[in-house]
Amino acid sequence: MKKSNIVLIGMPGCGKSTCGVLLAKIALMDFVDTDLLIQQKEGVRLQNIIDEKGIEKFIEIENGVLSSLNVENTIISTGGSAIYSEEGMNHLKENGIVLYIKIDLQTVVERIKDFSMRGIVIRKGDTLEDLLKERAPLYEKYADIVVKSTSADASENVEKMISAIKEYRLSNNI
Protein backbone atom coordinates (compact mmCIF):
# COMPACT_ATOMS: atom_id res chain seq x y z
CA MET A 1 0.00 0.00 0.00
CA LYS A 2 1.33 3.42 -0.93
CA LYS A 3 1.33 5.77 2.02
CA SER A 4 0.65 9.11 0.37
CA ASN A 5 1.09 11.47 3.34
CA ILE A 6 4.23 12.63 5.12
CA VAL A 7 3.64 13.35 8.83
CA LEU A 8 6.18 15.65 10.50
CA ILE A 9 6.76 15.27 14.24
CA GLY A 10 9.29 16.79 16.61
CA MET A 11 9.94 19.35 19.30
CA PRO A 12 8.62 22.89 19.04
CA GLY A 13 11.05 24.92 16.97
CA CYS A 14 12.40 21.96 14.97
CA GLY A 15 10.93 23.33 11.72
CA LYS A 16 7.84 21.19 11.15
CA SER A 17 5.77 24.06 9.75
CA THR A 18 8.56 25.93 7.97
CA CYS A 19 10.06 22.82 6.37
CA GLY A 20 6.62 21.34 5.79
CA VAL A 21 5.53 24.20 3.53
CA LEU A 22 8.78 24.00 1.52
CA LEU A 23 8.55 20.22 1.30
CA ALA A 24 4.95 20.45 0.06
CA LYS A 25 5.94 22.93 -2.66
CA ILE A 26 8.87 20.83 -3.85
CA ALA A 27 6.98 17.52 -3.72
CA LEU A 28 3.79 18.97 -5.28
CA MET A 29 1.77 17.99 -2.22
CA ASP A 30 -0.83 19.72 -0.09
CA PHE A 31 0.06 21.07 3.36
CA VAL A 32 -1.85 20.94 6.64
CA ASP A 33 -0.76 22.30 10.03
CA THR A 34 -2.70 20.52 12.77
CA ASP A 35 -2.05 23.34 15.25
CA LEU A 36 -3.97 25.65 12.90
CA LEU A 37 -6.78 23.08 12.61
CA ILE A 38 -7.05 22.99 16.41
CA GLN A 39 -7.22 26.79 16.57
CA GLN A 40 -9.89 26.87 13.84
CA LYS A 41 -11.94 24.20 15.61
CA GLU A 42 -11.74 25.92 19.00
CA GLY A 43 -11.81 29.52 17.77
CA VAL A 44 -8.92 30.56 20.03
CA ARG A 45 -5.12 30.37 20.08
CA LEU A 46 -3.45 27.18 21.35
CA GLN A 47 -2.14 28.93 24.45
CA ASN A 48 -5.68 30.01 25.39
CA ILE A 49 -6.88 26.40 25.20
CA ILE A 50 -4.02 25.26 27.45
CA ASP A 51 -4.51 28.16 29.89
CA GLU A 52 -8.29 27.91 30.08
CA LYS A 53 -8.96 24.18 29.70
CA GLY A 54 -5.70 22.60 30.83
CA ILE A 55 -3.16 20.26 29.28
CA GLU A 56 -5.28 17.09 29.43
CA LYS A 57 -8.20 18.75 27.63
CA PHE A 58 -5.82 20.19 25.02
CA ILE A 59 -4.40 16.71 24.34
CA GLU A 60 -7.95 15.35 24.06
CA ILE A 61 -8.84 18.07 21.51
CA GLU A 62 -5.60 17.45 19.60
CA ASN A 63 -6.29 13.70 19.54
CA GLY A 64 -9.74 14.37 18.07
CA VAL A 65 -8.30 16.57 15.32
CA LEU A 66 -5.53 14.07 14.47
CA SER A 67 -7.92 11.09 14.53
CA SER A 68 -10.43 12.75 12.21
CA LEU A 69 -7.91 14.07 9.67
CA ASN A 70 -8.49 12.36 6.33
CA VAL A 71 -6.24 13.68 3.58
CA GLU A 72 -4.21 12.26 0.72
CA ASN A 73 -0.90 13.40 -0.80
CA THR A 74 -0.39 15.87 2.05
CA ILE A 75 2.47 17.04 4.24
CA ILE A 76 1.02 17.09 7.77
CA SER A 77 2.79 19.29 10.28
CA THR A 78 1.75 18.22 13.77
CA GLY A 79 2.10 20.04 17.06
CA GLY A 80 5.02 18.95 19.23
CA SER A 81 2.57 17.25 21.59
CA ALA A 82 0.90 15.08 18.93
CA ILE A 83 2.86 12.07 20.19
CA TYR A 84 0.80 12.11 23.41
CA SER A 85 -2.21 11.08 21.28
CA GLU A 86 -1.78 7.37 20.57
CA GLU A 87 -5.07 7.06 18.69
CA GLY A 88 -4.29 10.13 16.58
CA MET A 89 -0.75 9.06 15.77
CA ASN A 90 -1.85 5.54 14.82
CA HIS A 91 -4.48 7.06 12.52
CA LEU A 92 -1.88 9.29 10.83
CA LYS A 93 0.51 6.32 10.40
CA GLU A 94 -2.17 4.35 8.49
CA ASN A 95 -1.70 6.52 5.39
CA GLY A 96 1.47 8.37 6.24
CA ILE A 97 5.19 8.05 6.64
CA VAL A 98 6.13 9.64 9.96
CA LEU A 99 9.27 11.76 9.83
CA TYR A 100 10.82 12.91 13.11
CA ILE A 101 12.79 16.14 12.78
CA LYS A 102 15.30 15.68 15.57
CA ILE A 103 17.03 18.66 17.17
CA ASP A 104 19.22 18.91 20.23
CA LEU A 105 18.41 20.82 23.40
CA GLN A 106 20.64 23.77 22.55
CA THR A 107 18.77 24.27 19.27
CA VAL A 108 15.39 24.05 21.01
CA VAL A 109 16.46 26.69 23.53
CA GLU A 110 17.87 28.97 20.80
CA ARG A 111 14.70 28.76 18.70
CA ILE A 112 12.12 28.94 21.49
CA LYS A 113 12.95 32.18 23.25
CA ASP A 114 9.60 32.65 25.01
CA PHE A 115 7.41 29.59 25.17
CA SER A 116 4.80 31.15 27.47
CA MET A 117 2.62 32.23 24.53
CA ARG A 118 3.66 29.59 22.01
CA GLY A 119 0.98 27.02 22.87
CA ILE A 120 3.45 24.41 24.08
CA VAL A 121 2.13 21.56 26.21
CA ILE A 122 4.50 21.77 29.17
CA ARG A 123 3.74 21.24 32.84
CA LYS A 124 4.35 24.12 35.23
CA GLY A 125 7.90 23.97 36.57
CA ASP A 126 9.19 21.81 33.71
CA THR A 127 12.01 23.05 31.49
CA LEU A 128 12.55 22.53 27.78
CA GLU A 129 15.17 19.95 28.79
CA ASP A 130 12.55 18.04 30.81
CA LEU A 131 10.19 18.21 27.85
CA LEU A 132 12.80 16.91 25.40
CA LYS A 133 13.72 14.00 27.71
CA GLU A 134 10.05 13.07 28.06
CA ARG A 135 9.15 13.36 24.39
CA ALA A 136 12.24 12.00 22.60
CA PRO A 137 11.34 8.32 23.22
CA LEU A 138 7.80 8.95 21.94
CA TYR A 139 9.06 10.66 18.79
CA GLU A 140 11.37 7.68 18.21
CA LYS A 141 8.49 5.25 18.84
CA TYR A 142 6.28 6.69 16.09
CA ALA A 143 9.00 7.67 13.59
CA ASP A 144 9.51 5.76 10.38
CA ILE A 145 12.33 8.15 9.49
CA VAL A 146 14.56 10.31 11.69
CA VAL A 147 16.23 13.35 10.16
CA LYS A 148 18.63 15.27 12.36
CA SER A 149 18.30 19.01 11.82
CA THR A 150 21.73 20.51 12.29
CA SER A 151 21.12 23.73 10.40
CA ALA A 152 18.80 26.71 10.69
CA ASP A 153 18.63 26.63 6.89
CA ALA A 154 15.19 25.18 6.09
CA SER A 155 16.15 24.39 2.48
CA GLU A 156 19.08 22.28 3.66
CA ASN A 157 16.83 20.40 6.09
CA VAL A 158 14.21 19.82 3.39
CA GLU A 159 16.88 18.33 1.09
CA LYS A 160 17.80 15.88 3.88
CA MET A 161 14.11 15.03 4.31
CA ILE A 162 13.57 14.39 0.60
CA SER A 163 16.59 12.07 0.47
CA ALA A 164 15.46 10.19 3.58
CA ILE A 165 11.89 9.81 2.26
CA LYS A 166 13.11 8.51 -1.12
CA GLU A 167 15.43 6.03 0.60
CA TYR A 168 12.63 4.88 2.95
CA ARG A 169 10.16 4.42 0.09
CA LEU A 170 12.68 2.45 -1.95
CA SER A 171 13.71 0.15 0.87
CA ASN A 172 10.08 -0.47 1.94
CA ASN A 173 8.45 -0.62 -1.52
CA ILE A 174 6.11 2.24 -0.68
C-alpha positions in Angstrom: 0.0 0.0 0.0 1.3 3.4 -0.9 1.3 5.8 2.0 0.6 9.1 0.4 1.1 11.5 3.3 4.2 12.6 5.1 3.6 13.4 8.8 6.2 15.6 10.5 6.8 15.3 14.2 9.3 16.8 16.6 9.9 19.3 19.3 8.6 22.9 19.0 11.1 24.9 17.0 12.4 22.0 15.0 10.9 23.3 11.7 7.8 21.2 11.1 5.8 24.1 9.8 8.6 25.9 8.0 10.1 22.8 6.4 6.6 21.3 5.8 5.5 24.2 3.5 8.8 24.0 1.5 8.5 20.2 1.3 4.9 20.4 0.1 5.9 22.9 -2.7 8.9 20.8 -3.9 7.0 17.5 -3.7 3.8 19.0 -5.3 1.8 18.0 -2.2 -0.8 19.7 -0.1 0.1 21.1 3.4 -1.9 20.9 6.6 -0.8 22.3 10.0 -2.7 20.5 12.8 -2.1 23.3 15.2 -4.0 25.7 12.9 -6.8 23.1 12.6 -7.1 23.0 16.4 -7.2 26.8 16.6 -9.9 26.9 13.8 -11.9 24.2 15.6 -11.7 25.9 19.0 -11.8 29.5 17.8 -8.9 30.6 20.0 -5.1 30.4 20.1 -3.4 27.2 21.3 -2.1 28.9 24.5 -5.7 30.0 25.4 -6.9 26.4 25.2 -4.0 25.3 27.4 -4.5 28.2 29.9 -8.3 27.9 30.1 -9.0 24.2 29.7 -5.7 22.6 30.8 -3.2 20.3 29.3 -5.3 17.1 29.4 -8.2 18.7 27.6 -5.8 20.2 25.0 -4.4 16.7 24.3 -8.0 15.4 24.1 -8.8 18.1 21.5 -5.6 17.4 19.6 -6.3 13.7 19.5 -9.7 14.4 18.1 -8.3 16.6 15.3 -5.5 14.1 14.5 -7.9 11.1 14.5 -10.4 12.8 12.2 -7.9 14.1 9.7 -8.5 12.4 6.3 -6.2 13.7 3.6 -4.2 12.3 0.7 -0.9 13.4 -0.8 -0.4 15.9 2.0 2.5 17.0 4.2 1.0 17.1 7.8 2.8 19.3 10.3 1.8 18.2 13.8 2.1 20.0 17.1 5.0 18.9 19.2 2.6 17.3 21.6 0.9 15.1 18.9 2.9 12.1 20.2 0.8 12.1 23.4 -2.2 11.1 21.3 -1.8 7.4 20.6 -5.1 7.1 18.7 -4.3 10.1 16.6 -0.7 9.1 15.8 -1.8 5.5 14.8 -4.5 7.1 12.5 -1.9 9.3 10.8 0.5 6.3 10.4 -2.2 4.4 8.5 -1.7 6.5 5.4 1.5 8.4 6.2 5.2 8.0 6.6 6.1 9.6 10.0 9.3 11.8 9.8 10.8 12.9 13.1 12.8 16.1 12.8 15.3 15.7 15.6 17.0 18.7 17.2 19.2 18.9 20.2 18.4 20.8 23.4 20.6 23.8 22.6 18.8 24.3 19.3 15.4 24.1 21.0 16.5 26.7 23.5 17.9 29.0 20.8 14.7 28.8 18.7 12.1 28.9 21.5 13.0 32.2 23.3 9.6 32.6 25.0 7.4 29.6 25.2 4.8 31.1 27.5 2.6 32.2 24.5 3.7 29.6 22.0 1.0 27.0 22.9 3.5 24.4 24.1 2.1 21.6 26.2 4.5 21.8 29.2 3.7 21.2 32.8 4.3 24.1 35.2 7.9 24.0 36.6 9.2 21.8 33.7 12.0 23.1 31.5 12.5 22.5 27.8 15.2 20.0 28.8 12.6 18.0 30.8 10.2 18.2 27.8 12.8 16.9 25.4 13.7 14.0 27.7 10.1 13.1 28.1 9.2 13.4 24.4 12.2 12.0 22.6 11.3 8.3 23.2 7.8 8.9 21.9 9.1 10.7 18.8 11.4 7.7 18.2 8.5 5.3 18.8 6.3 6.7 16.1 9.0 7.7 13.6 9.5 5.8 10.4 12.3 8.1 9.5 14.6 10.3 11.7 16.2 13.4 10.2 18.6 15.3 12.4 18.3 19.0 11.8 21.7 20.5 12.3 21.1 23.7 10.4 18.8 26.7 10.7 18.6 26.6 6.9 15.2 25.2 6.1 16.1 24.4 2.5 19.1 22.3 3.7 16.8 20.4 6.1 14.2 19.8 3.4 16.9 18.3 1.1 17.8 15.9 3.9 14.1 15.0 4.3 13.6 14.4 0.6 16.6 12.1 0.5 15.5 10.2 3.6 11.9 9.8 2.3 13.1 8.5 -1.1 15.4 6.0 0.6 12.6 4.9 3.0 10.2 4.4 0.1 12.7 2.4 -2.0 13.7 0.1 0.9 10.1 -0.5 1.9 8.4 -0.6 -1.5 6.1 2.2 -0.7 
